[in-house]
């Protein structure tokens, strides 16, 4: 194996770091216009899935590269780093492909913890960015190659996964996805009590928009009033066009997706179960994807400080927080909560009929 990689990545006849007879260095492979998310360590990304033997060969290849080019990997441009790393990874049989599995939302429904847990499964490879890729909504103009380069390196027997919660709510996304993705692509939809989701979404957006000292001065009641001002129209009724409300209408959002992909390719997961009964929902996901049964009940531990579920593999690791948690949770009036439940009830029931699943918030 070492000889094969050496021939591909550091021979005198060419490859990474090869020399021509005149003594000049050959061009270092580069990925043009490669987007490297802030904070991403390329070496970490390419090494996540390598076996012990492959890791040794990878570092031998980088050492050979430095000897033949007199350039350290760390001194290369991002595009050159990715070009070198991609060449080596491809020699192992690892490729960047369009995703096989996409989490399309909903926002504030445990999409970040789910991605965190899936990152431990040996059959699943996450996208390289810790953030949402946002290709089909914000970055579609950058092209399919840009999208592919944001995926992780995977063998042919592994699934590539990305999550962008806004895919659920953007009108143009389902059609764009159908034009680009394989017809066999599968999707995860995480849902939550639509009233709670709307409130959580409002709180999250306010934390992002306002400074810390402002957030610390607010109360549950003051935030509750501001939330009500946001979602009620001039007559005091629920505004269906408010983004916080429309994003919680799961029936409407899912039907748009079902115009382009069959229902069998969607797995509906419950945010409350992801948080409280993580293993059960991950087990459902393994069965849906027909992949190795990797997760076990004893891997998971609820942490009351976060609060949320952590995983022990072998030490305790916890998903990051979606927000600072410094802004009080809005407390709307009982009358506003009643209006929201009345508004969502028929859509909740339609969603239950569409998916064949029941949730505690369907009828209340």
C-alpha positions, 0 to 999 in steps of 0.5 A: 500500500505504501509503495502504491501511494508513494507512486501516486503522490511523490514520484520523480515522474510526477504526482504530488511533489514530483520533480522534473529533470530540470530540478523545477517543482511540478505544479501542486494540485489545487482546488480552485475557489475552494470554500474552506469554512472558518475554523476547519482543519483540513488535516482533521477532516481528511483523517477522520475516517482513516484506518491506523495503517492509512493514517501512517501512509497519509503522514508518510505521503505528506513528509514525502511531499515536503521533501520534494517541494520544500513546502510544508503543508501548513504553508499552502493556500487553502485550495492547494491544501485541499488539492494535496489532501484530495489526491492522497485520500482518493488514492485510498478510495475516499471520495467527496460525493453529493450527499446520500442523506440530508436533514432538511429541518425543521429549525430548532428541532435538535438538528444540531445534536442529531448531526453530532451523534451521526458523526460517530456512526462508522457508516455515515460521513458528515459534511466538512462544515460544522454549520449548515451547507445552505447550497440549495437556498443561499449558495446554489449559484456556486454550482454543484462542484462547490456543493460536492467539495463541502462534503466529507471524504467517504468510501463507496460503502459509506453514506454522506450526510449534510443538514440545512434546516432552512431547506424545509421552508424555502420554496425553490429548494425541493425542485432544485434538489430533484434536479441535482440529487440522485433519485435515491437520496433520502431525507430526515425531517425533525419536528417539534411542537409547533408552538414551542418551535416558534417560540424557540426560533424567536428566542434564537434569532433575538440572541443572534441579533442583540448584544449580550448585555441587552439579552441579560436585561430581558425577562420572560414577560417582556420577551413574551410581549415582543413575541406576540407583537411579532406573530399577531396581525393588527386584529390580534389573530395569528399571522400565517405569513410570519416566518416563525409561524409558516416554518412550523406548518409541517404539512405545508412544507412536507407536501412541497417536498413530496411533489418531487420525492416519494414519501418512502424516502423521508424519515420523520423524527421527534425532537423530544425523543432525540433529546430524551430517548436518543438511542430509540430515534437513532435506532429508527434511523439505522433501520431506515438507512439499512446501515450497521447497528452501531448505537447502543443504549448505554452510549447515551447519558442525559446531562441536566446542566446542558440540558441534553443528551451526551454520548460516551465513546469512550469519554463523555462528549456533548453536542454544542449549544444552538445559542448562548442561552442568555436570553429569557424564554418568551412567555406569551399570554395564555390567550396567545398560546390558545390562538396558536394551538387553534391555528396549528391544530388542522395542519398538525392533523394533516401532517399526522395523516401524511406521515402516519405518525402521531405526536402529543401535540397533534390535537391539543 
